Amino acid sequence: MRTKPEGHAMAAADPDPHRPIDGNPHFRHSTLREKIAEHLFIGELLRRLWQLDVFEAEVLRSEFDAGGYDLVLSCREIVRHIQFKTIIAGGKAQSVKLSLRLAEKPSGCAVWMVLSDELQIRSFLWFGGEPGQPLPDISVAKVARHTKADATGTKKARDNHRIVARSRFETVPSLDMLITKLLGNVVVPPGTDRPSSQ
């Protein structure tokens, strides 16, 4: 594999991360932001793999979140089911909701992408095991609840979802390091330590 430069630069500081909620597009258009970020992630990931002479990668998108994942990354013998989340740099969210069904996948994981106010990739937060290993146990974590209350004002429990603390996620500063987390020894970008065999 020929040596190529790191394919991911950090973005500039956010212009105004503290604007009022009612004027903040990240609040008013959160669904659109998620879709843009997902496309951005797929494009940057596949471009970097191309730069690393990896042309066998495929990314499939789930149209319905019943399985607990948003994306499926297939590269050579590795198949990753990925729950995809986003957060703005400096954001105060301290947890995410993950489905127990993600843990049923052989290489289930969660990628929490940190974005600038202008939707540039800053870094990543990672929750997962080695390729081929299941998601770390989340069964004993707190049961999640629906964000909207029912007619009685009760937010019902989502029995198949757990609240996973941000502290359980590992900070991953660059895309190359995330690729190593996702694919292990299949792809090792230049300058990245090769994962030790378990």
C-alpha positions, -999 to +999 in steps of 0.1 A: +000+000+000+015+033-010+018+061+016-007+089+014-012+119+035-038+121+063-071+127+046-089+146+073-083+181+086-099+196+117-124+224+111-121+260+124-138+271+156-176+275+155-187+311+147-215+312+173-223+280+191-243+298+218-270+315+198-306+312+212-324+280+206-352+296+187-327+310+162-305+279+161-309+258+129-294+228+147-325+228+169-351+238+143-338+215+115-322+186+135-336+159+111-321+177+081-288+180+100-287+143+107-292+135+070-266+159+059-241+145+084-248+109+074-241+117+038-210+136+047-197+107+068-203+081+041-186+103+015-156+111+036-152+074+047-154+061+011-131+088-002-105+080+024-107+043+017-102+050-020-071+070-011-059+039+008-064+017-022-094+000-007-121-004-034-142-032-020-161-012+006-198-009+005-221+012+027-258+003+029-284+025+046-313+012+067-346+028+057-363+018+090-345+017+123-361-015+136-327-032+137-311-006+159-286+006+132-285+032+105-256+020+083-240-012+073-203-010+063-189-040+045-152-043+036-136-075+027-145-100+055-157-073+079-193-063+083-202-035+107-237-024+118-234+012+128-257+033+149-250+069+138-253+099+161-242+136+158-234+163+182-222+199+178-188+206+192-193+219+227-227+203+230-238+192+264-255+159+256-242+133+281-258+102+267-274+086+237-301+059+233-290+026+218-311-004+209-305-038+224-309-052+189-276-035+179-259-058+204-273-088+185-252-079+154-217-096+153-199-062+150-225-037+162-211-003+171-221+034+176-203+063+160-211+097+175-198+124+150-187+157+164-195+186+140-188+223+139-216+248+137-211+248+099-213+209+097-176+203+093-163+171+109-143+178+141-138+144+156-157+112+166-168+094+197-167+056+195-185+028+213-179-007+201-156-037+201-130-052+178-142-063+144-162-095+148-169-088+185-203-077+198-212-043+212-201-039+249-229-049+272-256-023+276-283-045+290-279-032+326-279+005+315-310+026+323-340+019+302-348+048+278-382+065+275-400+080+246-394+118+242-431+125+238-457+118+264-489+099+257-524+113+263-520+108+301-487+128+302-466+097+307-434+091+288-435+053+283-405+031+286-387+019+255-379-016+268-355-024+239-335+008+243-309+018+268-293+051+278-255+049+272-234+075+289-210+096+269-183+086+294-185+051+279-175+064+244-139+067+234-127+100+217-113+093+182-096+125+169-094+116+132-111+096+104-080+074+099-082+063+136-119+057+132-113+035+101-089+014+123-116+011+149-141+000+123-120-024+102-091-033+124-062-051+106-081-050+073-071-014+067-043+004+086-039+040+074-003+053+074+009+065+107-018+046+126-008+020+151-019-015+141-044-030+165-029-059+186-044-093+179-066-106+207 
